[in-house]
Amino acid sequence: MIIVPASECALLDQTILHDYYFHWDGDPDGGPGGEGRGAVALGLVALCNHSRRPRARVRHNLAQGTLDLVALVTIAAGDEVTIDYNCPLWFAAEE
């Protein structure tokens, strides 16, 4: 993953990556902790689609500096790994 400084997240919001990066740390609402940094996911996390009934979740591993996929249910070979984006969706969700 690529950590984006808080001061550059507003610039990232003006690009196509706006809908594809995660809040990393700090207060996402701009409260006392500041707005915090962003994290552009690479690898498998970047390929996960949204589901209202996700098969996995993304764990912010601050100690390792990674976004980890954690299975919520048994995921069989060939099954799609889905996550809940935990944000207002910019598309019509289908299930």
Biopython code that builds the backbone (N, CA, C, O; Angstrom):
import numpy as np
from Bio.PDB.StructureBuilder import StructureBuilder

atoms = [
    (1, "MET", "N", (0.833, -1.168, 0.000)),
    (1, "MET", "CA", (0.000, 0.000, 0.000)),
    (1, "MET", "C", (0.876, 1.228, 0.000)),
    (1, "MET", "O", (2.049, 1.179, 0.370)),
    (2, "ILE", "N", (0.296, 2.316, -0.415)),
    (2, "ILE", "CA", (0.997, 3.593, -0.445)),
    (2, "ILE", "C", (0.301, 4.527, 0.529)),
    (2, "ILE", "O", (-0.892, 4.798, 0.389)),
    (3, "ILE", "N", (1.036, 5.020, 1.513)),
    (3, "ILE", "CA", (0.488, 5.972, 2.479)),
    (3, "ILE", "C", (0.529, 7.362, 1.850)),
    (3, "ILE", "O", (1.558, 7.794, 1.331)),
    (4, "VAL", "N", (-0.603, 8.049, 1.907)),
    (4, "VAL", "CA", (-0.721, 9.397, 1.357)),
    (4, "VAL", "C", (-0.802, 10.381, 2.517)),
    (4, "VAL", "O", (-1.690, 10.255, 3.360)),
    (5, "PRO", "N", (0.100, 11.357, 2.583)),
    (5, "PRO", "CA", (0.044, 12.339, 3.677)),
    (5, "PRO", "C", (-1.306, 13.059, 3.703)),
    (5, "PRO", "O", (-1.921, 13.286, 2.661)),
    (6, "ALA", "N", (-1.752, 13.411, 4.900)),
    (6, "ALA", "CA", (-3.034, 14.105, 5.056)),
    (6, "ALA", "C", (-3.106, 15.351, 4.177)),
    (6, "ALA", "O", (-4.159, 15.670, 3.626)),
    (7, "SER", "N", (-1.986, 16.046, 4.050)),
    (7, "SER", "CA", (-1.968, 17.279, 3.259)),
    (7, "SER", "C", (-2.190, 17.020, 1.766)),
    (7, "SER", "O", (-2.498, 17.953, 1.025)),
    (8, "GLU", "N", (-2.040, 15.772, 1.311)),
    (8, "GLU", "CA", (-2.210, 15.443, -0.102)),
    (8, "GLU", "C", (-3.511, 14.709, -0.407)),
    (8, "GLU", "O", (-3.826, 14.476, -1.574)),
    (9, "CYS", "N", (-4.275, 14.339, 0.627)),
    (9, "CYS", "CA", (-5.527, 13.616, 0.391)),
    (9, "CYS", "C", (-6.525, 14.453, -0.397)),
    (9, "CYS", "O", (-7.258, 13.913, -1.225)),
    (10, "ALA", "N", (-6.568, 15.756, -0.157)),
    (10, "ALA", "CA", (-7.481, 16.613, -0.920)),
    (10, "ALA", "C", (-7.130, 16.584, -2.407)),
    (10, "ALA", "O", (-8.019, 16.648, -3.255)),
    (11, "LEU", "N", (-5.850, 16.488, -2.724)),
    (11, "LEU", "CA", (-5.432, 16.372, -4.127)),
    (11, "LEU", "C", (-5.853, 15.018, -4.695)),
    (11, "LEU", "O", (-6.314, 14.933, -5.833)),
    (12, "LEU", "N", (-5.693, 13.972, -3.905)),
    (12, "LEU", "CA", (-6.096, 12.641, -4.339)),
    (12, "LEU", "C", (-7.597, 12.590, -4.597)),
    (12, "LEU", "O", (-8.055, 11.877, -5.489)),
    (13, "ASP", "N", (-8.362, 13.349, -3.813)),
    (13, "ASP", "CA", (-9.812, 13.393, -3.985)),
    (13, "ASP", "C", (-10.215, 13.964, -5.342)),
    (13, "ASP", "O", (-11.351, 13.774, -5.776)),
    (14, "GLN", "N", (-9.323, 14.645, -6.002)),
    (14, "GLN", "CA", (-9.616, 15.244, -7.307)),
    (14, "GLN", "C", (-9.203, 14.329, -8.463)),
    (14, "GLN", "O", (-9.266, 14.724, -9.627)),
    (15, "THR", "N", (-8.781, 13.110, -8.137)),
    (15, "THR", "CA", (-8.346, 12.175, -9.171)),
    (15, "THR", "C", (-9.281, 10.976, -9.231)),
    (15, "THR", "O", (-10.212, 10.857, -8.435)),
    (16, "ILE", "N", (-9.022, 10.099, -10.178)),
    (16, "ILE", "CA", (-9.815, 8.877, -10.307)),
    (16, "ILE", "C", (-9.655, 7.954, -9.091)),
    (16, "ILE", "O", (-10.495, 7.085, -8.858)),
    (17, "LEU", "N", (-8.589, 8.140, -8.323)),
    (17, "LEU", "CA", (-8.363, 7.312, -7.139)),
    (17, "LEU", "C", (-9.239, 7.706, -5.950)),
    (17, "LEU", "O", (-9.211, 7.045, -4.912)),
    (18, "HIS", "N", (-10.015, 8.781, -6.098)),
    (18, "HIS", "CA", (-10.868, 9.263, -5.005)),
    (18, "HIS", "C", (-11.670, 8.146, -4.353)),
    (18, "HIS", "O", (-11.739, 8.071, -3.127)),
    (19, "ASP", "N", (-12.268, 7.289, -5.146)),
    (19, "ASP", "CA", (-13.139, 6.246, -4.613)),
    (19, "ASP", "C", (-12.395, 4.955, -4.285)),
    (19, "ASP", "O", (-13.013, 3.955, -3.921)),
    (20, "TYR", "N", (-11.085, 4.976, -4.412)),
    (20, "TYR", "CA", (-10.345, 3.728, -4.281)),
    (20, "TYR", "C", (-9.233, 3.758, -3.235)),
    (20, "TYR", "O", (-8.336, 2.915, -3.257)),
    (21, "TYR", "N", (-9.288, 4.707, -2.336)),
    (21, "TYR", "CA", (-8.302, 4.672, -1.263)),
    (21, "TYR", "C", (-8.998, 4.644, 0.084)),
    (21, "TYR", "O", (-10.157, 5.038, 0.212)),
    (22, "PHE", "N", (-8.276, 4.175, 1.076)),
    (22, "PHE", "CA", (-8.812, 3.995, 2.421)),
    (22, "PHE", "C", (-8.346, 5.122, 3.335)),
    (22, "PHE", "O", (-7.278, 5.701, 3.137)),
    (23, "HIS", "N", (-9.164, 5.420, 4.335)),
    (23, "HIS", "CA", (-8.726, 6.298, 5.418)),
    (23, "HIS", "C", (-7.733, 5.474, 6.236)),
    (23, "HIS", "O", (-8.038, 4.335, 6.588)),
    (24, "TRP", "N", (-6.561, 6.011, 6.546)),
    (24, "TRP", "CA", (-5.537, 5.239, 7.257)),
    (24, "TRP", "C", (-5.514, 5.527, 8.754)),
    (24, "TRP", "O", (-5.621, 4.604, 9.562)),
    (25, "ASP", "N", (-5.379, 6.787, 9.132)),
    (25, "ASP", "CA", (-5.317, 7.117, 10.555)),
    (25, "ASP", "C", (-5.874, 8.512, 10.790)),
    (25, "ASP", "O", (-6.238, 9.205, 9.840)),
    (26, "GLY", "N", (-5.942, 8.931, 12.060)),
    (26, "GLY", "CA", (-6.533, 10.224, 12.396)),
    (26, "GLY", "C", (-8.048, 10.138, 12.367)),
    (26, "GLY", "O", (-8.611, 9.050, 12.244)),
    (27, "ASP", "N", (-8.696, 11.262, 12.479)),
    (27, "ASP", "CA", (-10.157, 11.343, 12.495)),
    (27, "ASP", "C", (-10.659, 11.578, 11.077)),
    (27, "ASP", "O", (-10.367, 12.624, 10.497)),
    (28, "PRO", "N", (-11.416, 10.623, 10.491)),
    (28, "PRO", "CA", (-11.883, 10.793, 9.120)),
    (28, "PRO", "C", (-12.834, 11.967, 8.950)),
    (28, "PRO", "O", (-13.042, 12.439, 7.832)),
    (29, "ASP", "N", (-13.418, 12.445, 10.058)),
    (29, "ASP", "CA", (-14.335, 13.579, 9.985)),
    (29, "ASP", "C", (-13.652, 14.902, 10.280)),
    (29, "ASP", "O", (-14.317, 15.935, 10.367)),
    (30, "GLY", "N", (-12.333, 14.886, 10.436)),
    (30, "GLY", "CA", (-11.590, 16.124, 10.652)),
    (30, "GLY", "C", (-11.660, 16.659, 12.063)),
    (30, "GLY", "O", (-11.427, 17.847, 12.283)),
    (31, "GLY", "N", (-11.978, 15.805, 13.029)),
    (31, "GLY", "CA", (-12.079, 16.228, 14.424)),
    (31, "GLY", "C", (-10.721, 16.471, 15.057)),
    (31, "GLY", "O", (-9.757, 16.779, 14.355)),
    (32, "PRO", "N", (-10.629, 16.336, 16.385)),
    (32, "PRO", "CA", (-9.404, 16.655, 17.114)),
    (32, "PRO", "C", (-8.153, 15.925, 16.621)),
    (32, "PRO", "O", (-7.047, 16.448, 16.756)),
    (33, "GLY", "N", (-8.308, 14.735, 16.056)),
    (33, "GLY", "CA", (-7.153, 13.991, 15.572)),
    (33, "GLY", "C", (-6.669, 14.435, 14.201)),
    (33, "GLY", "O", (-5.691, 13.892, 13.686)),
    (34, "GLY", "N", (-7.336, 15.408, 13.607)),
    (34, "GLY", "CA", (-6.992, 15.823, 12.252)),
    (34, "GLY", "C", (-7.624, 14.891, 11.241)),
    (34, "GLY", "O", (-8.248, 13.893, 11.603)),
    (35, "GLU", "N", (-7.462, 15.218, 9.994)),
    (35, "GLU", "CA", (-8.088, 14.423, 8.946)),
    (35, "GLU", "C", (-7.392, 13.091, 8.727)),
    (35, "GLU", "O", (-8.020, 12.138, 8.265)),
    (36, "GLY", "N", (-6.138, 13.007, 9.042)),
    (36, "GLY", "CA", (-5.426, 11.747, 8.902)),
    (36, "GLY", "C", (-4.955, 11.475, 7.488)),
    (36, "GLY", "O", (-5.292, 12.186, 6.541)),
    (37, "ARG", "N", (-4.167, 10.422, 7.381)),
    (37, "ARG", "CA", (-3.586, 10.031, 6.107)),
    (37, "ARG", "C", (-4.489, 9.057, 5.363)),
    (37, "ARG", "O", (-5.402, 8.466, 5.939)),
    (38, "GLY", "N", (-4.217, 8.905, 4.087)),
    (38, "GLY", "CA", (-4.928, 7.940, 3.269)),
    (38, "GLY", "C", (-4.016, 6.772, 2.946)),
    (38, "GLY", "O", (-2.805, 6.854, 3.151)),
    (39, "ALA", "N", (-4.587, 5.684, 2.443)),
    (39, "ALA", "CA", (-3.825, 4.508, 2.048)),
    (39, "ALA", "C", (-4.374, 3.988, 0.728)),
    (39, "ALA", "O", (-5.533, 3.580, 0.645)),
    (40, "VAL", "N", (-3.542, 4.007, -0.295)),
    (40, "VAL", "CA", (-3.914, 3.435, -1.579)),
    (40, "VAL", "C", (-3.545, 1.955, -1.524)),
    (40, "VAL", "O", (-2.376, 1.598, -1.380)),
    (41, "ALA", "N", (-4.555, 1.106, -1.640)),
    (41, "ALA", "CA", (-4.336, -0.338, -1.536)),
    (41, "ALA", "C", (-3.710, -0.873, -2.816)),
    (41, "ALA", "O", (-4.028, -0.433, -3.921)),
    (42, "LEU", "N", (-2.822, -1.824, -2.639)),
    (42, "LEU", "CA", (-2.222, -2.550, -3.751)),
    (42, "LEU", "C", (-2.522, -4.027, -3.534)),
    (42, "LEU", "O", (-2.984, -4.399, -2.456)),
    (43, "GLY", "N", (-2.281, -4.850, -4.491)),
    (43, "GLY", "CA", (-2.483, -6.285, -4.323)),
    (43, "GLY", "C", (-3.946, -6.664, -4.237)),
    (43, "GLY", "O", (-4.800, -6.007, -4.833)),
    (44, "LEU", "N", (-4.240, -7.724, -3.494)),
    (44, "LEU", "CA", (-5.585, -8.289, -3.451)),
    (44, "LEU", "C", (-6.630, -7.354, -2.860)),
    (44, "LEU", "O", (-7.782, -7.375, -3.291)),
    (45, "VAL", "N", (-6.259, -6.544, -1.895)),
    (45, "VAL", "CA", (-7.234, -5.630, -1.281)),
    (45, "VAL", "C", (-7.829, -4.702, -2.346)),
    (45, "VAL", "O", (-9.015, -4.377, -2.296)),
    (46, "ALA", "N", (-7.014, -4.283, -3.293)),
    (46, "ALA", "CA", (-7.470, -3.377, -4.341)),
    (46, "ALA", "C", (-8.480, -4.034, -5.281)),
    (46, "ALA", "O", (-9.189, -3.336, -6.005)),
    (47, "LEU", "N", (-8.554, -5.353, -5.282)),
    (47, "LEU", "CA", (-9.440, -6.070, -6.195)),
    (47, "LEU", "C", (-10.780, -6.448, -5.575)),
    (47, "LEU", "O", (-11.642, -6.991, -6.265)),
    (48, "CYS", "N", (-10.972, -6.173, -4.290)),
    (48, "CYS", "CA", (-12.197, -6.585, -3.599)),
    (48, "CYS", "C", (-13.360, -5.667, -3.939)),
    (48, "CYS", "O", (-13.252, -4.444, -3.860)),
    (49, "ASN", "N", (-14.464, -6.275, -4.316)),
    (49, "ASN", "CA", (-15.696, -5.533, -4.561)),
    (49, "ASN", "C", (-16.479, -5.386, -3.263)),
    (49, "ASN", "O", (-16.228, -6.085, -2.282)),
    (50, "HIS", "N", (-17.443, -4.450, -3.282)),
    (50, "HIS", "CA", (-18.295, -4.198, -2.121)),
    (50, "HIS", "C", (-19.412, -5.233, -2.044)),
    (50, "HIS", "O", (-19.902, -5.721, -3.062)),
    (51, "SER", "N", (-19.797, -5.553, -0.825)),
    (51, "SER", "CA", (-20.980, -6.367, -0.582)),
    (51, "SER", "C", (-21.595, -5.934, 0.734)),
    (51, "SER", "O", (-20.887, -5.591, 1.680)),
    (52, "ARG", "N", (-22.934, -5.954, 0.787)),
    (52, "ARG", "CA", (-23.607, -5.701, 2.061)),
    (52, "ARG", "C", (-23.468, -6.906, 2.982)),
    (52, "ARG", "O", (-23.697, -6.801, 4.187)),
    (53, "ARG", "N", (-23.090, -8.058, 2.411)),
    (53, "ARG", "CA", (-22.801, -9.272, 3.187)),
    (53, "ARG", "C", (-21.382, -9.714, 2.820)),
    (53, "ARG", "O", (-21.198, -10.705, 2.113)),
    (54, "PRO", "N", (-20.390, -8.978, 3.302)),
    (54, "PRO", "CA", (-19.009, -9.256, 2.899)),
    (54, "PRO", "C", (-18.492, -10.592, 3.431)),
    (54, "PRO", "O", (-18.925, -11.083, 4.474)),
    (55, "ARG", "N", (-17.565, -11.151, 2.688)),
    (55, "ARG", "CA", (-16.909, -12.392, 3.108)),
    (55, "ARG", "C", (-15.622, -12.102, 3.874)),
    (55, "ARG", "O", (-15.067, -12.990, 4.521)),
    (56, "ALA", "N", (-15.149, -10.859, 3.799)),
    (56, "ALA", "CA", (-13.916, -10.481, 4.484)),
    (56, "ALA", "C", (-14.027, -9.031, 4.936)),
    (56, "ALA", "O", (-14.956, -8.314, 4.565)),
    (57, "ARG", "N", (-13.066, -8.625, 5.739)),
    (57, "ARG", "CA", (-12.969, -7.222, 6.133)),
    (57, "ARG", "C", (-11.516, -6.798, 5.979)),
    (57, "ARG", "O", (-10.610, -7.630, 5.927)),
    (58, "VAL", "N", (-11.314, -5.493, 5.908)),
    (58, "VAL", "CA", (-9.958, -4.949, 5.821)),
    (58, "VAL", "C", (-9.557, -4.479, 7.212)),
    (58, "VAL", "O", (-10.262, -3.691, 7.843)),
    (59, "ARG", "N", (-8.423, -4.969, 7.677)),
    (59, "ARG", "CA", (-7.896, -4.563, 8.980)),
    (59, "ARG", "C", (-6.698, -3.651, 8.748)),
    (59, "ARG", "O", (-5.767, -3.992, 8.017)),
    (60, "HIS", "N", (-6.741, -2.488, 9.383)),
    (60, "HIS", "CA", (-5.610, -1.562, 9.324)),
    (60, "HIS", "C", (-4.549, -2.066, 10.298)),
    (60, "HIS", "O", (-4.751, -2.012, 11.512)),
    (61, "ASN", "N", (-3.450, -2.543, 9.793)),
    (61, "ASN", "CA", (-2.364, -3.043, 10.630)),
    (61, "ASN", "C", (-1.318, -1.932, 10.713)),
    (61, "ASN", "O", (-0.374, -1.886, 9.924)),
    (62, "LEU", "N", (-1.507, -1.035, 11.689)),
    (62, "LEU", "CA", (-0.628, 0.124, 11.820)),
    (62, "LEU", "C", (0.808, -0.287, 12.136)),
    (62, "LEU", "O", (1.751, 0.354, 11.671)),
    (63, "ALA", "N", (0.982, -1.351, 12.923)),
    (63, "ALA", "CA", (2.329, -1.784, 13.297)),
    (63, "ALA", "C", (3.130, -2.263, 12.085)),
    (63, "ALA", "O", (4.330, -2.001, 11.993)),
    (64, "GLN", "N", (2.480, -2.955, 11.167)),
    (64, "GLN", "CA", (3.160, -3.487, 9.994)),
    (64, "GLN", "C", (3.057, -2.560, 8.778)),
    (64, "GLN", "O", (3.765, -2.742, 7.788)),
    (65, "GLY", "N", (2.164, -1.560, 8.864)),
    (65, "GLY", "CA", (1.954, -0.659, 7.731)),
    (65, "GLY", "C", (1.286, -1.352, 6.558)),
    (65, "GLY", "O", (1.624, -1.117, 5.398)),
    (66, "THR", "N", (0.312, -2.227, 6.890)),
    (66, "THR", "CA", (-0.380, -2.973, 5.841)),
    (66, "THR", "C", (-1.887, -2.895, 6.019)),
    (66, "THR", "O", (-2.384, -2.597, 7.105)),
    (67, "LEU", "N", (-2.599, -3.165, 4.945)),
    (67, "LEU", "CA", (-4.034, -3.394, 4.976)),
    (67, "LEU", "C", (-4.204, -4.901, 4.823)),
    (67, "LEU", "O", (-3.861, -5.460, 3.781)),
    (68, "ASP", "N", (-4.725, -5.556, 5.842)),
    (68, "ASP", "CA", (-4.849, -7.011, 5.838)),
    (68, "ASP", "C", (-6.280, -7.427, 5.548)),
    (68, "ASP", "O", (-7.222, -6.827, 6.066)),
    (69, "LEU", "N", (-6.446, -8.450, 4.721)),
    (69, "LEU", "CA", (-7.758, -9.046, 4.493)),
    (69, "LEU", "C", (-7.968, -10.131, 5.535)),
    (69, "LEU", "O", (-7.129, -11.018, 5.696)),
    (70, "VAL", "N", (-9.090, -10.057, 6.242)),
    (70, "VAL", "CA", (-9.425, -11.042, 7.269)),
    (70, "VAL", "C", (-10.763, -11.661, 6.881)),
    (70, "VAL", "O", (-11.765, -10.958, 6.750)),
    (71, "ALA", "N", (-10.776, -12.985, 6.696)),
    (71, "ALA", "CA", (-12.006, -13.687, 6.315)),
    (71, "ALA", "C", (-13.020, -13.633, 7.445)),
    (71, "ALA", "O", (-12.674, -13.826, 8.611)),
    (72, "LEU", "N", (-14.274, -13.369, 7.096)),
    (72, "LEU", "CA", (-15.367, -13.383, 8.065)),
    (72, "LEU", "C", (-16.117, -14.710, 8.019)),
    (72, "LEU", "O", (-16.768, -15.099, 8.988)),
    (73, "VAL", "N", (-16.019, -15.398, 6.887)),
    (73, "VAL", "CA", (-16.640, -16.700, 6.667)),
    (73, "VAL", "C", (-15.633, -17.560, 5.902)),
    (73, "VAL", "O", (-14.612, -17.060, 5.430)),
    (74, "THR", "N", (-15.923, -18.828, 5.785)),
    (74, "THR", "CA", (-15.083, -19.688, 4.963)),
    (74, "THR", "C", (-15.243, -19.264, 3.507)),
    (74, "THR", "O", (-16.360, -19.138, 3.004)),
    (75, "ILE", "N", (-14.122, -19.046, 2.842)),
    (75, "ILE", "CA", (-14.138, -18.632, 1.438)),
    (75, "ILE", "C", (-13.516, -19.768, 0.631)),
    (75, "ILE", "O", (-12.325, -20.056, 0.752)),
    (76, "ALA", "N", (-14.335, -20.399, -0.187)),
    (76, "ALA", "CA", (-13.870, -21.525, -0.985)),
    (76, "ALA", "C", (-13.090, -21.030, -2.196)),
    (76, "ALA", "O", (-13.277, -19.901, -2.650)),
    (77, "ALA", "N", (-12.233, -21.871, -2.703)),
    (77, "ALA", "CA", (-11.497, -21.552, -3.929)),
    (77, "ALA", "C", (-12.494, -21.199, -5.020)),
    (77, "ALA", "O", (-13.465, -21.924, -5.238)),
    (78, "GLY", "N", (-12.261, -20.101, -5.697)),
    (78, "GLY", "CA", (-13.150, -19.649, -6.767)),
    (78, "GLY", "C", (-14.216, -18.661, -6.313)),
    (78, "GLY", "O", (-14.826, -17.994, -7.148)),
    (79, "ASP", "N", (-14.459, -18.552, -4.987)),
    (79, "ASP", "CA", (-15.432, -17.579, -4.470)),
    (79, "ASP", "C", (-14.825, -16.188, -4.505)),
    (79, "ASP", "O", (-13.625, -16.018, -4.291)),
    (80, "GLU", "N", (-15.654, -15.199, -4.774)),
    (80, "GLU", "CA", (-15.186, -13.812, -4.755)),
    (80, "GLU", "C", (-14.975, -13.359, -3.319)),
    (80, "GLU", "O", (-15.797, -13.637, -2.446)),
    (81, "VAL", "N", (-13.879, -12.668, -3.079)),
    (81, "VAL", "CA", (-13.617, -12.069, -1.774)),
    (81, "VAL", "C", (-14.196, -10.660, -1.814)),
    (81, "VAL", "O", (-13.736, -9.814, -2.581)),
    (82, "THR", "N", (-15.208, -10.412, -0.982)),
    (82, "THR", "CA", (-15.866, -9.109, -0.954)),
    (82, "THR", "C", (-15.679, -8.469, 0.415)),
    (82, "THR", "O", (-15.461, -9.148, 1.419)),
    (83, "ILE", "N", (-15.773, -7.128, 0.424)),
    (83, "ILE", "CA", (-15.657, -6.355, 1.661)),
    (83, "ILE", "C", (-16.770, -5.323, 1.694)),
    (83, "ILE", "O", (-17.380, -5.034, 0.664)),
    (84, "ASP", "N", (-17.036, -4.773, 2.850)),
    (84, "ASP", "CA", (-17.949, -3.639, 2.995)),
    (84, "ASP", "C", (-17.097, -2.385, 2.926)),
    (84, "ASP", "O", (-16.182, -2.214, 3.733)),
    (85, "TYR", "N", (-17.383, -1.504, 1.972)),
    (85, "TYR", "CA", (-16.567, -0.305, 1.800)),
    (85, "TYR", "C", (-16.703, 0.679, 2.966)),
    (85, "TYR", "O", (-15.855, 1.557, 3.127)),
    (86, "ASN", "N", (-17.763, 0.547, 3.787)),
    (86, "ASN", "CA", (-17.940, 1.402, 4.970)),
    (86, "ASN", "C", (-17.899, 2.887, 4.640)),
    (86, "ASN", "O", (-17.279, 3.676, 5.353)),
    (87, "CYS", "N", (-18.555, 3.253, 3.568)),
    (87, "CYS", "CA", (-18.627, 4.665, 3.187)),
    (87, "CYS", "C", (-19.860, 4.849, 2.317)),
    (87, "CYS", "O", (-20.450, 3.867, 1.868)),
    (88, "PRO", "N", (-20.261, 6.102, 2.071)),
    (88, "PRO", "CA", (-21.367, 6.311, 1.136)),
    (88, "PRO", "C", (-20.962, 5.770, -0.244)),
    (88, "PRO", "O", (-19.890, 6.087, -0.760)),
    (89, "LEU", "N", (-21.830, 4.961, -0.817)),
    (89, "LEU", "CA", (-21.504, 4.343, -2.100)),
    (89, "LEU", "C", (-21.797, 5.300, -3.257)),
    (89, "LEU", "O", (-22.755, 6.071, -3.208)),
    (90, "TRP", "N", (-20.981, 5.243, -4.272)),
    (90, "TRP", "CA", (-21.109, 6.094, -5.453)),
    (90, "TRP", "C", (-21.709, 5.315, -6.620)),
    (90, "TRP", "O", (-21.660, 5.751, -7.770)),
    (91, "PHE", "N", (-22.284, 4.133, -6.294)),
    (91, "PHE", "CA", (-22.890, 3.261, -7.294)),
    (91, "PHE", "C", (-24.071, 2.559, -6.649)),
    (91, "PHE", "O", (-24.202, 2.547, -5.425)),
    (92, "ALA", "N", (-24.921, 1.981, -7.462)),
    (92, "ALA", "CA", (-26.070, 1.226, -6.950)),
    (92, "ALA", "C", (-25.591, -0.171, -6.578)),
    (92, "ALA", "O", (-25.146, -0.930, -7.439)),
    (93, "ALA", "N", (-25.683, -0.506, -5.304)),
    (93, "ALA", "CA", (-25.223, -1.821, -4.833)),
    (93, "ALA", "C", (-26.205, -2.900, -5.274)),
    (93, "ALA", "O", (-27.422, -2.733, -5.188)),
    (94, "GLU", "N", (-25.649, -4.003, -5.746)),
    (94, "GLU", "CA", (-26.458, -5.146, -6.150)),
    (94, "GLU", "C", (-26.067, -6.342, -5.313)),
    (94, "GLU", "O", (-24.904, -6.491, -4.938)),
    (95, "GLU", "N", (-27.029, -7.194, -5.019)),
    (95, "GLU", "CA", (-26.763, -8.439, -4.269)),
    (95, "GLU", "C", (-27.592, -9.531, -4.876)),
    (95, "GLU", "O", (-27.541, -10.672, -4.419)),
]
sb = StructureBuilder()
sb.init_structure("model")
sb.init_model(0)
sb.init_chain("A")
sb.init_seg("    ")
for serial, (resi, resn, name, xyz) in enumerate(atoms, 1):
    if name == "N":
        sb.init_residue(resn, " ", resi, " ")
    sb.init_atom(name, np.array(xyz, "f"), 0.0, 1.0, " ", f" {name:<3s}", serial, name[0])
structure = sb.get_structure()
